[in-house]
Amino acid sequence: MKLTNYIKETRAEIKHVVWPTRAQAIGYTVIVIVFSAVVAVLLGAFDFLFSSILQKLIS
């Protein structure tokens, strides 16, 4: 009983969802990939910078 009610309610809610268009989904995906790449480059640069500073302090 509870499972069937859950499935019925879930189907009803999914009908209210406004799904993005294909173009929107592709655009959002590109934005996420570019943002992730920029963050990766920044983190890599900071890691290199701090590693270099630490090496100079140690030696």
Legacy VTK file of the C-alpha trace (Angstrom):
# vtk DataFile Version 3.0
C-alpha trace
ASCII
DATASET POLYDATA
POINTS 59 float
0.000 0.000 0.000
2.613 2.564 1.025
4.873 1.694 -1.894
2.111 2.044 -4.475
1.049 5.398 -3.001
4.656 6.575 -3.094
5.009 5.596 -6.749
1.725 7.296 -7.690
2.678 10.491 -5.872
6.140 10.449 -7.403
4.707 10.139 -10.919
2.328 13.015 -10.206
5.186 15.232 -9.003
7.400 14.379 -11.974
4.665 15.678 -14.293
5.061 19.113 -12.648
8.805 19.259 -13.269
9.947 21.686 -15.953
12.823 19.901 -17.666
15.548 21.949 -19.374
15.801 21.930 -23.143
18.646 20.097 -24.832
20.414 23.414 -25.506
20.087 24.454 -21.856
21.407 21.112 -20.633
24.406 21.343 -22.973
25.047 24.950 -21.924
24.914 24.115 -18.232
27.206 21.131 -18.777
29.769 23.306 -20.563
29.615 25.866 -17.756
30.235 23.171 -15.127
33.159 21.696 -17.075
34.790 25.111 -17.630
34.286 26.124 -13.998
35.759 22.810 -12.809
38.784 23.252 -15.071
39.382 26.807 -13.814
39.145 25.688 -10.186
41.522 22.780 -10.890
44.077 25.132 -12.465
43.815 27.583 -9.564
44.193 24.838 -6.966
47.154 23.404 -8.862
48.798 26.834 -9.036
48.314 27.458 -5.315
49.621 23.971 -4.518
52.717 24.593 -6.624
53.234 28.024 -5.055
52.887 26.800 -1.475
55.057 23.741 -2.161
57.784 25.979 -3.597
57.625 28.321 -0.599
57.753 25.408 1.812
60.750 23.878 0.003
62.616 27.186 0.229
61.850 27.481 3.936
63.001 23.935 4.652
66.244 24.046 2.654
LINES 1 60
59 0 1 2 3 4 5 6 7 8 9 10 11 12 13 14 15 16 17 18 19 20 21 22 23 24 25 26 27 28 29 30 31 32 33 34 35 36 37 38 39 40 41 42 43 44 45 46 47 48 49 50 51 52 53 54 55 56 57 58
